[in-house]
Amino acid sequence: MNQIIQRLSEVETAASSIIEEAGAKKKQMAKDQDARIAAFEKQVHEETQKKISAQQAELEKKIAEELEAQKEELEKQLAHMDRIYEESHSAIARQLLAKIVAQ
């Protein structure tokens, strides 16, 4: 009977040892998985930041180009208006004076 009890005790000790090892393995696997997840998240974050930076730089370049084009167009329009004024300001003034006098 003592042998049976001793054998059961040995089995129970072995089972406890196996359960402890499994628990330790489980904790280590969870720790490893957390590390892999953190590394993946870091990689995704860095890639996302690079893409955002690239798109932002591209948008800033487009905006600068559009602003430059608008500035050039405005300068052309102002130059055109100056030419019209220089070419016909006397005639416009006479027409205005004639309208004022006619009233």
Order of alpha helices (4+ residues) and beta strands (2+ residues): alpha
